[in-house]
């Protein structure tokens, strides 16, 4: 049920008081003691919860993508370093072979 002008804030508290009157055959009224009651009801803000879930999902996806990108960059950098080391060792071996041949 939707109640206009009432924001869903997870719990709604309500109190009501009724003053009953007894009308007799002659038309006179006599008041009876007031009756009051209170209740608590759930009012879940579904649109807000969906919005928070979307924001959380987007943040999680962004962080996941960022971690993967950093891991890929680190792997590329390590491959570049490994290639440079292999090239330097190869040049050193070639120099050593040429020096020993002379």
TORLUM-983379 format. One record per atom (N, C-alpha, C, O): x, y, z; residue in three letters. Coordinates in steps of 0.05 Angstrom, whole numbers, plus 32768, in hexadecimal, padded with zeros to 4 digits. Layout:
N
XYZAla ...
***
This chain:
102
80117FE98000Unk 800080008000Unk 801280198000Unk 80268019800EUnk 800A802D7FF1Unk 801980467FF0Unk 8009805B7FFEUnk 7FF2805F7FF9Unk 801780698010Unk 800A8080801EUnk 801880998015Unk 8030809D801AUnk 800980AB8008Unk 801580C47FFFUnk 801F80D58015Unk 801280D8802AUnk 803680E18011Unk 804280F48025Unk 805180E6803BUnk 805980F3804EUnk 805480CB803AUnk 806380BD804EUnk 807B80B08041Unk 8078809F802FUnk 809280B7804AUnk 80AB80AC803FUnk 80B08090804BUnk 80AE808D8064Unk 80B8807D803BUnk 80BF80628045Unk 80DA80638053Unk 80EE80658045Unk 80DB8061806DUnk 80F48063807CUnk 80F98049808CUnk 8101804B80A3Unk 80F380328080Unk 80F78018808CUnk 80E3801180A2Unk 80DA7FFA80A3Unk 80DA802480B2Unk 80C6801E80C6Unk 80B4803780CAUnk 80BE804D80CBUnk 809B803280CBUnk 8088804780D0Unk 807A804280EBUnk 8071802C80F0Unk 8077805780FAUnk 806A80558114Unk 805080658112Unk 8051807C8109Unk 803B805A811CUnk 80218068811AUnk 801280648135Unk 801480508142Unk 80048079813CUnk 7FF280788153Unk 7FD88084814BUnk 7FD68099813EUnk 7FC280778154Unk 7FA78082814EUnk 7F9780818167Unk 7F9A80708178Unk 7F8680958169Unk 7F7380978180Unk 7F57809C8175Unk 7F5380AD8164Unk 7F45808C8180Unk 7F29808F8177Unk 7F1880958190Unk 7F1C808A81A5Unk 7F0580A7818CUnk 7EF280AE81A2Unk 7ED680A48199Unk 7EC980B18189Unk 7ECD808D81A3Unk 7EB38083819AUnk 7E9C809181A9Unk 7EA0809A81C0Unk 7E868093819CUnk 7E6D809E81A8Unk 7E57808A81A5Unk 7E55807C8191Unk 7E47808881B9Unk 7E2F807781B8Unk 7E17808881B4Unk 7E12809C81C2Unk 7E088082819FUnk 7DF08091819AUnk 7DD8807F81A2Unk 7DD580698198Unk 7DC8808A81B4Unk 7DB1807A81BDUnk 7D98808081ABUnk 7D9B808F8198Unk 7D82807481B1Unk 7D6A807781A1Unk 7D5F809381A0Unk 7D53809B818CUnk 7D6480A381B5Unk 7D5A80BE81B5Unk 7D6D80D181A6Unk 7D6680E981A3Unk 7D8480C7819DUnk 7D9780D8818EUnk 7DAC80E5819FUnk 7DBD80F38194Unk 7DAC80E081B8Unk 7DC180EC81C9Unk 7DDB80DB81C7Unk 7DDA80C381C3Unk 7DF180E881C9Unk 7E0B80DA81C8Unk 7E1980DB81E2Unk 7E1780EF81F1Unk 7E2680C681E9Unk 7E3680C68201Unk 7E5280BB81FAUnk 7E5480A581EFUnk 7E6780CA8201Unk 7E8280C081FAUnk 7E8A80A8820BUnk 7E8280A58222Unk 7E9A809881FFUnk 7EA68081820CUnk 7EC48087820DUnk 7ECE809881FFUnk 7ED28079821EUnk 7EEF807E8221Unk 7EFD807B8206Unk 7EF7806A81F6Unk 7F11808C8203Unk 7F21808C81EAUnk 7F2F807181E7Unk 7F36806481FAUnk 7F32806981CEUnk 7F40805081C7Unk 7F58805981B6Unk 7F55806781A3Unk 7F6F805081BEUnk 7F87805681ADUnk 7F97803D81A8Unk 7F96802A81B7Unk 7FA7803F8193Unk 7FB88028818CUnk 7FD08032817DUnk 7FCF80488171Unk 7FE48023817CUnk 7FFC802A816DUnk 80068011815FUnk 80017FFB8167Unk 801580168149Unk 801F80008139Unk 80398008812CUnk 803F80208128Unk 80487FF48124Unk 80607FF98114Unk 805E7FE880FBUnk 80567FD180FCUnk 80657FF480E5Unk 80647FE580CCUnk 807E7FE980BCUnk 808B7FFE80BFUnk 80847FD680ABUnk 809C7FD8809AUnk 80957FE98082Unk 80807FE68075Unk 80A87FFA807BUnk 80A5800C8064Unk 80C0800C8056Unk 80D2801C805CUnk 80C47FF98044Unk 80DE7FF68037Unk 80E18008801FUnk 80D08008800EUnk 80F58018801EUnk 80F9802B8007Unk 8107801C7FF0Unk 811F801E7FEDUnk 80F7800D7FE1Unk 81027FFC7FCCUnk 8113800B7FB7Unk 812880027FAFUnk 810A80237FAFUnk 811980317F9BUnk 8134803A7FA6Unk 814880397F97Unk 813580427FBFUnk 814F80497FCBUnk 816180307FCDUnk 817980327FC8Unk 8156801A7FD5Unk 816680017FD7Unk 81717FF87FBCUnk 81887FEF7FBAUnk 81617FFB7FA7Unk 816A7FF47F8CUnk 818080067F83Unk 81937FFE7F77Unk 817D80207F89Unk 819180347F82Unk 81AB802E7F90Unk 81C1802F7F84Unk 81AA80287FAAUnk 81C280217FB9Unk 81CF80077FAEUnk 81E880067FADUnk 81BF7FF47FA7Unk 81CA7FDB7F9BUnk 81D87FE17F81Unk 81ED7FD57F7CUnk 81CD7FF27F70Unk 81DA7FF97F57Unk 81F480087F5BUnk 820880027F4EUnk 81F4801A7F6EUnk 820D80297F74Unk 822280167F7EUnk 823A80187F76Unk 821B80047F90Unk 822E7FF07F9BUnk 82387FDE7F85Unk 82507FD87F84Unk 82277FD57F72Unk 82307FC47F5CUnk 82437FD37F4AUnk 82577FC77F41Unk 823D7FEC7F44Unk 824F7FFC7F33Unk 826A80007F40Unk 827F7FFE7F33Unk 826A80057F5AUnk 828380097F68Unk 82947FEF7F68Unk 82AC7FF07F64Unk 82867FD97F6CUnk 82947FBF7F6CUnk 82A07FB97F51Unk 82B77FB07F4EUnk 82907FBE7F3BUnk 829B7FB97F20Unk 82B27FCC7F1AUnk 82C57FC37F0DUnk 82B17FE57F23Unk 82C67FF87F1EUnk 82E07FEF7F2CUnk 82F67FEF7F20Unk 82DE7FE67F45Unk 82F57FDD7F54Unk 83017FC47F47Unk 83197FC17F46Unk 82EF7FB27F3FUnk 82F97F997F33Unk 83087F9F7F19Unk 831D7F937F14Unk 82FD7FB17F08Unk 830A7FB87EEFUnk 83257FC57EF4Unk 83397FC07EE6Unk 83267FD67F09Unk 833F7FE47F10Unk 83547FD07F19Unk 836B7FD37F11Unk 834C7FBD7F29Unk 83607FA87F32Unk 836A7F987F1AUnk 83827F927F19Unk 83587F907F09Unk 83617F817EF1Unk 83737F917EDFUnk 83877F867ED5Unk 836D7FAA7EDCUnk 837E7FBB7ECBUnk 839A7FBE7ED7Unk 83AE7FBD7EC9Unk 839B7FC17EF1Unk 83B67FC37EFFUnk 83C57FA97EFCUnk 83DD7FA97EF8Unk 83B77F937EFEUnk 83C57F797EFBUnk 83CF7F757EDFUnk 83E57F6B7EDBUnk 83BF7F7D7ECBUnk 83C87F7B7EAFUnk 83E07F8D7EAAUnk 83F37F857E9DUnk 83E07FA57EB5Unk 83F77FB87EB1Unk 84107FAC7EBFUnk 84267FAF7EB4Unk 840D7FA07ED6Unk 84237F947EE4Unk 842E7F7D7ED4Unk 84477F797ED3Unk 841D7F6D7EC8Unk 84267F567EB8Unk 84347F607E9FUnk 84497F547E98Unk 842A7F757E92Unk 84387F807E7BUnk 84537F8B7E82Unk 84677F877E73Unk 84547F997E98Unk 846E7FA47EA1Unk 84827F8E7EA8Unk 84997F907EA0Unk 84797F797EB5Unk 848A7F627EBBUnk 84947F557EA1Unk 84AB7F4D7E9FUnk 84837F527E8DUnk 848B7F467E74Unk 849F7F587E66Unk 84B27F4E7E5AUnk 849C7F727E67Unk 84AF7F857E5BUnk 84CA7F827E69Unk 84DF7F837E5CUnk 84CA7F807E84Unk 84E37F7D7E93Unk 84F07F637E8CUnk 85097F627E88Unk 84E17F4E7E8BUnk 84EC7F337E84Unk 84F97F347E68Unk 850E7F287E64Unk 84EC7F417E55Unk 84F77F437E3AUnk 85117F537E3AUnk 85247F4C7E2CUnk 85117F697E49Unk 85297F7A7E4AUnk 85407F6A7E57Unk 85577F6C7E4EUnk 853B7F5B7E6CUnk 854F7F4B7E79Unk 855A7F357E66Unk 85727F317E64Unk 85477F287E58Unk 85507F137E45Unk 85617F1F7E2EUnk 85757F137E26Unk 855A7F377E25Unk 85697F447E10Unk 85857F4C7E1BUnk 85997F487E0DUnk 85867F567E33Unk 85A07F5E7E3FUnk 85B27F457E43Unk 85CA7F467E3EUnk 85A67F2F7E4CUnk 85B67F167E4FUnk 85C07F0C7E34Unk 85D77F037E32Unk 85AF7F0E7E20Unk 85B77F057E06Unk 85CE7F167DFBUnk 85E17F0B7DEFUnk 85CD7F307DFFUnk 85E27F417DF6Unk 85FC7F3C7E06Unk 86127F3C7DFAUnk 85F97F367E20Unk 86107F307E30Unk 861D7F167E27Unk 86367F147E25Unk 860D7F027E20Unk 86187EE87E16Unk 86267EEC7DFBUnk 863B7EE17DF6Unk 86197EFD7DEAUnk 86257F027DD0Unk 86407F107DD3Unk 86537F0A7DC5Unk 86427F227DE5Unk 865B7F317DEAUnk 86707F1E7DF6Unk 86877F1F7DEFUnk 86677F0C7E08Unk 86797EF97E14Unk 86847EE67DFFUnk 869B7EDF7E00Unk 86737EDD7DEDUnk 867B7ECA7DD8Unk 868F7ED87DC5Unk 86A37ECC7DBDUnk 868A7EF17DBEUnk 869B7EFF7DACUnk 86B77F057DBAUnk 86CC7F037DADUnk 86B67F0B7DD3Unk 86CF7F117DE2Unk 86DF7EF77DE5Unk 86F77EF97DE4Unk 86D27EE17DE9Unk 86E17EC87DEDUnk 86EC7EBE7DD2Unk 87007EAF7DD2Unk 86DF7EC57DBCUnk 86E97EBC7DA1Unk 87017ECC7D99Unk 87107EC27D88Unk 87067EE37DA3Unk 871D7EF37D9BUnk 87347EEB7DAAUnk 874A7EF67DA6Unk 
***
